[in-house]
Structures are given as structure tokens and as C-alpha cells.
Amino acid sequence: MNVVIKIENLYKEYRLGSIGYATLRQDIQRIIAEIQGKPDPNSIIGSPDANNKKKRLLALNNINLDIKEGDSIAIVGANGAGKSTLLKLISRITAPTKGVIKIKGRVTSLISLGTGFHPELSGMENIFLNGSILGLRKYEIESKLNKIVEFSGIGDFLNTPVKRYSSGMVVRLGFSVAAHLDPDILITDEILAVADLDFRERSMNKLAKISNSGKTIIFVSHNLNSVRKMCNDAILLDNGKILNKGKVENILSEYISLNKKTKFVKSNRILGPDIEPISMVNVKIINNKENAKDIFLVTEKIGIVLTFEVKEKMKDVFIKVQLFSSNHIHIFNSIDLNSTIFEKIGSIQRTMWIDKNVLNEDSYYLNASLISPPYKKPKIHLNIDSIASFETIFDDSSISVKGKFKNKWGGVMAPKFLWTD
């Protein structure tokens, strides 16, 4: 297939603590260097002591990447890895400090709320504005207008200024415009997180259709199930560098292992200093039919499937899972009390089930660790933060604790208790 995005020796450097680029002296040095065709003498690009220069940040460090036509590729990495910076450079929202990005085709980006929208213009006017930016003629936009409006579901507000839209309405209109104006390359960055469940599902289906039609999609999300569902390949970014590129499952396994905060307590070390006796290789969130999901009704059971690779037998090692809410409130701990599961070599899979009618409506994330007795102060062998996330919502039935009440249900949890006479 043809290469539609070619990135060569790409760097992006930011100066911290100031709106301006630098001091007057540094600006003059930069201008003189530019005239002479030399690099900026104050830049940390290529500098061996780059980490010691506190006032500059190298957000992207020598990125080289080819993305082919029809690729559906995820970019994963921790916060601050450089994902959004890379997308902004590809979208030409910002310019690289050094390097080249060659793009073949029309690019549409959904990177942040309201990207490409003018707040004073109405929704209708912004549709035509976005289409014009993409190079479409008026009749081309008009031919797609009905589909855009129908998909967005905000037809009653098209003549209202966008500044009065809720964040969800902005996302609905922004995604509808981006998905229907026939882009060759579509970029999304966690933008659907503020949309409602129905629109998110329709949007994911639309992205799949766009990908199947031969278009290129670049997808950024911390939701690993969405990444698996949407993409075949992935790129792992860390500290502005590409660590690896390959099949999505392999890259997600490496991403999970990157989040380790502590390493194994040394046992007999028969494997060598750099090989861990047990490693976590995968995590999935499933329903009671063992289908991977991102969003659950509070009336559904939720399964956390953890897969480990055991290279050295270990006794009395337990799996511990911690659940946190979107506000970083610690909801609960759960420990698998089977202490013999790591006493055999090979792949080990364990599933922790959260019963229905326990969690409130919220977004949640999980930490996982491996621990050993004594229980008062256990040894922590391995600790991985934010290994997975999921969301719970109420439906309109009377099955849940809310019944048919529409009000927001307070509290950290929402268990359904038994009431008797």
C-alpha cells in the first residue's frame, strides 16, 4: 500500500515557564544561526545533557514513522509520552522544531473540544467553515449536510452559536463533520470520552466503516478495549520516543509492563538480572458472556481478566487489584487468595468478578500488584498502575437501585440492598 504519512527525524521542543521563545540574547543567537543555516545553539536536540536543561522540554525526540493507506493504527503511551504533540504536528496545528512530515491526502482531526470551530458562528456555519478548510466546495458540503445533521442529532440547535453548546454537543457536531466530509486520514484523540453511550457506539461503528473503506485512521485512547476493537497495529511512545511498533496485542502488552512502579523482589535469580520471573502480559474487561466491553450497565457483572507469563515458579504470591473512581477515590481492594497459581511455568489467567448492582455510575481505573506475606507488611513484587479502565451507567429500567428515578445518584457506590417488612 501507498505511504500516506512519512515522518523523518522529527523533533518538537518547548521552552518552559515563558510565553516567549527565549531571552533577547538567545533569540539573536537563534536568528543568526538560522541565517547561517546552522541549528539553534540553545536547543537541547541532540545534546547529551538534554535532561539537565530545565527550561526546555523535548516533547518528541527523533521520530521516524511510515503510516500506510488504509492503516488503522493506535498510538499508546502514558500521559506526557508525546501522543497529542505528535497528532498536532501531523494535523499541522503546530510546527516541528526539526524534521519533516510528508502527508498525502486530506487530514481531519478531532484532538480537543471545538478544534476548528469558531465559537461565535452557528453550528451550520461551522460545518461549511470546516468543509472549506478541508478544500471542499460549497455544493460538496451541501450534498453531505443532511447526513452530518442526522448523525449529530443536534438539528434543533444548528442555528445556535457553538459557544452555547455543551461539550457533548460540540463533540457530536465535530465528529459528524469530520466523519462525513470524506477525509483520507482521520485523527481522534480521546475526544469521544465526553459523548453519551449511544453516540460513542455509533461513532466507533462509523470509524470502523471508514477504516474498512480504505481510509487511514490514527486513534489515541487509554481505553485498551477500544484500542483492540478499533486497531490492528499500534505504536508505543515513551518520553517522546517510539519504543516499538507492531501488532496491537503485542504493543499493549509492552505498554502494560511499562507502567510498573516496582520490580520483583529478587528470588534465586536463576533467570538473570533483567528477566522477571512473572510478568503481566494482558488485561481485558469483559461481561458475563466474556465479551470485551468498555461501558457497562450497573446491573451487569464486570470481569477483570488478568494474564501472566510465569518463567520461574514462585510460592505464596498473591494477585491484588485496586479500584479507583474518576476522582481518584479508592473504592476497594481485592486479593486472589489462591497462593498456588504461580507454582507452574507458562501462561496463567485469572478473572476477578465485580457483582452487579455494586458500583455507581462513574469511570473507573485499576491498579494491579503481586504481593507475598507477611500480611501486615507484605512484600510488593510487582505494581502496575492504571492497567485498564471502564465506565458504568444506569439504564431506564427498574432493575437497578435507582428504579425509574432520573435524578443523579449520589455516593461512591450504589449497592442494591434488601428491604423487608
N, C-alpha and C positions, 0 to 999 in steps of 0.2 A: 504493500500500500504506500501511497504518497505520504511524505512527511509534511505535516501542516504547521507544526511549531518546531523550530530549531533554535535551541538556546546554546550559546557558545561563550564560555569564560565569563559568566555573569556575576557581577558583584553589586551589592547595594549597601552603602554606608550611610549612617545617620550620625549627626552631631547632637549630643545630649545637652540638655539644660539651657538651650537658647533657640529662639526662632531664627535668628540669622545664621549664616553658614559658619562664620568664624570671626576672629578678630580682624581688624583692618590689615595688620601685617600678614596674616595668613591668607586673606583674600588677595592681596597684592602678589604674594608668592604663587598662589594658585593661578592667577591670570597670566603672570609671566611664564609659568610652566606650560599653560595652555598654548600661548603664542609660540613657544619653542617646541611644541609637540611632545612635551615631557609629562610624566604623571605628576599629580599633586604631591608635593613633598611632605605635606602634613597628613596624607591619607595613611590608614593602617592596612590597606590592601597589600598583601604580600609581605607585611612587616613581621619579623619573627617575634617581636614583643608586642603584638597587637592587643593582647589581653591586659597589658599594663597601661594602655592609653585610655583612661577612664572617661574622657569626654567624647569618645567616638564608639559607635556600635556597628559591627559588621553583621548586618541582618542576613545577607546572603553571601556566601563565600565560594566563588569559583564553581557555579552551577553549569553543568553541561547536560543537555537533555534533548532527545528527539521524541516527539509525540506524533503518531501517525493518524491518518484519516480513518475515522470510524472507531478509534480507541475510546473506551470508557475507563478512565483512569482516576484513581483516588490519590490524594496527597494527604498523608497522615503524619502525625508528629505531635509532640507536647506543645502547650502554649508557649509562644516565643520561639518556636523552631524555625519560623520564616515562611509558613504556608501562605498567609494572607499577603505578605510582601511579594512573594512570587506571583500570586494571582494578580495583584495590582500592576506589576510590571508587564505581565502578559496582556492585561487589559489596556495597557498604556495610560493608566490613571496616574502613574508616576514613572519617572525615567530612571534607568540604571546608572549607577556611578561608573561602571565599566562593563564592557561586554556587549553582545549583540543578541537580539531576539528577532528572528525572521518568522513571519506569520503569513500563511496562505489561506485566505478566506475571510469571511465576516465573523467577528467575535462579539458575542453578547455576554455580559457579566451581571451576576447577582451576588455582590460581595458584601454590601451593607444596606441597611434600610434606606430607601429613597435614592439609591445610586442612579444618576441620570435623570432624576425627576426635578422639576422646578417647583418649589412649594407654592408659589403664587399662581401657577397655572392649574387649570382643572385637570381631572383625570383624562378626559377626552383630548385636551390639548397636549398632555404629556405623552399620550400614545403616538400622536403624529410627530411630536418632537423626537421621541426615541427612534421612531422609524426613519426619520430624516437623518439622524446621526448615523444610523446603520447603512445609509445610502439608498434607501427605498424611495420610490416616487409616490406621490400622493395617491394615485389610483391603486398602487400595490398595497398600501396601508389600508385603504378603504375596502379592498377585497377581503381582507383578513379581520376587519373590525368586529363583525358580528361574533366570530369565533373567540376573539380576545375578550369581549364583554361577557359572553355567555360563560366562558371558563372562569373568569374572575369572580362572577357572582355579585358584582357591585354596580350593576347597571343603574340603580336609582341614584347613585352618587357621582356619576360621570361628569356632571357639570359643577361639582363642588371642588374648590381649591384643594390640592393634595395636602396642604399644611393642616387641614382639618380632618384628615384621615387618621384612623387608628393604625398602629404598627401592623396589625394583621391585614388591614385593607391595603396598605402600601405594598406588603409582600404579595398579596393576591394579584394586584394590578401589575406589579413589577414582573412577577413570574409569568403571568399570562402574556404580557408584551414580549418578553424575552423568548418564550417558548413558541410563539406563533408567528414571529417575524422572520422565520426561516434562516436562523443563524447557521453558519458552518461549524462554529465552535461555541459551545455553551459552557460557562463557568459558574458554579454555585459554591457558596461558602457559608454553610450553617444557616442560611437565610430562612429556611422553612421552619426553623425551630419555633418561631412565634406564630405560625399559622395554626388553624384548628385541624383536628384529626382528619376530617373528610377532605379538606383541601390538600393536606400533606399526602394522603394516599393517592389522590388524583394527580398530584404533581409528580410523585415518584413513578406512576404509570406513564405519565406524559414523557418524563425523562427517558424511560425505557424505550418508548416508541421512537423518540428522537435518535437514541443510540442505535436502535435496530434499523433505522433508515440510512445508516452510514455516516451520520454526523459524529462529531467529536465532542465528548463531554469530559470536563475536568471537575471532579467532585471532592469537596472537602467537608468532612464531618468527623466528630468524635464518637458518633454512634456507630459502633462496629457492625451491627446487624444491617444498617442502611448501606454501609460501605460494601459489605458482602453481597447484598441484594443488587446493588447498582453497578458494581465494577468488577472487571475480570483481572485487572492489573493495578498495582499501586506503587507509589514512591514513598520512601521513608525519609523524612527530613529531621535533622537534629542540629541545633546551633548553626543554622544557615547552610548546612552541607547535606548533600544526598548521601545517605548511608547505604541505601540499597534500592533496587528496582526489580520487580518481578511479579509473580502471581500473587493475587490479593491475600490468600490464606497464609502464604509464607511471610509476606511483609507484615501482616497483622500479628503473627506470632513473634516476630522480631520486635515490633512496636510494643507489645505487651511486656516482653522481657526488658525493654529499655526503661520501663517505669520502676524497676527495682530500686528500693531505697537502702536495703541491707543485703549483704551476701551471706552465703551459707557459713554457719559455724563449722570450722574445719573438723572433719571426722578423721578417718585414717588416710585420706587423700591419696588413694590408690590411682586416681584418675589424672593427677597432675594439678597444678595450681590454678589453671584457667578454665577447668571443666567442672561445672556444678553437678553434684550427684542427682539433684531433682530440679527440673525446670518446668515452668508453666508454658505450654505451647498454644493454648487456645481457651477462649471463653465465649459462651453463647447464652443468650436469654431466650427461653422457649415457653410456649404454653403447654397445657396438659396433653395436647396432641403432638407434642415435640416439634412443633413448627417454630422457627425463629421469628421473633417479633420485636418491635421497638416500643409499642404502645399497648397497654392492657387495660381492660375494664377492672375496676376494683373488685368485681365479682369473679375474676379469673385467678386461677393458680398461676404462679410465676416460677419457672425453673431456672436456676443458675447452674449452667453446665461448665465445669472446670476440667481441663485436660492437662495432665502432667506427663512428662517423659522422665522415667527413672533410669539412671545409668549406674547407680550404686545403691544397694539395699540399705535402708535405714529403719531402725526401730523407734517406736514411741514418737513419731512425728505426726502432728495433727494439722488439719486444714482449718483455718479461721477466716470467716468472712465478716466484714463490717459494712453496714448500710448507712448511707448519709443522704439527707434531703438536699434540695437545690440551695437551701440556705446554710448548708454545711452542718446541720444538726445531726448528731449521731443518733440514729434510730435504734439499732440493735447490733449485737454480736451473735454469731452462730459458729459453733465448733463441731466438726465431724469427729465424734468420739471413737471412731474405728481407728485404732492405733496400728493396725497391721497392713494397711493398704500400700505402704511404700516398702514392704519387705519382699518385693519381687521386681525384677528388671522388666522394663517395657513401658507401654502406654497405659496410663491409669486415668479413668474418667469417673468423676463424682458429681452428683447433682444435688443441690440444695433447693428445697421447695418452700416458697412463701405461700401460705394458705390464702384462699380468697377471703375477702372482707376483713383484711388486716390493715392495709396501707391506705392512707388518704390520697386525694388527688394531688399529684406533685411529680416532679422529676427527681430521679434518684441516681446515685452512683455508688460503686462498690470498690472496696479495698480488700485484698486477699493476702494472707500470710501463712507461713508454715511455722509451727511452734512445737516445743518439747517441754515436758515437766522439768522442774517443779512448777506447780500451778500458781503459787504465789508470785513468783517472778520467773516466768517461762523464758527459755531461750528463743529468740526470734531468728529463724534460719533464713527466711526469705519474706520480703514485704513488698507488695506491688500496689501502688496507688492508682485509683480510677481505672480499674481494669475493664469496666463496662458501665453502661448507663441505660436506663429505661424510663418510661413515663406511665403513670396511671391516671385514668379518668373515670368519672361517674357517667353512667348511662341514664336514660329517662325511665327505666323500669322501677318497680317497687322492690326489687331483689336486694339492693344494697341498703346500707344503714340509712341513707337519706330518704329512701322511699321515692315518692314523686315530688319531693320538695326541690325547688330550683335554687335556693339560696346557697351561697358558698359555705362549705362545711369546715368549721374551724378545727384546730388541733393538729398535733404532729401525726397521729394515726387515727384511723376511723374504723375500729373493730365493731362487729355486729354482735351485741350482747343479747342474751336470752332474758325476756321479760315474762313474768308469771303472775298469776293472781295471788 
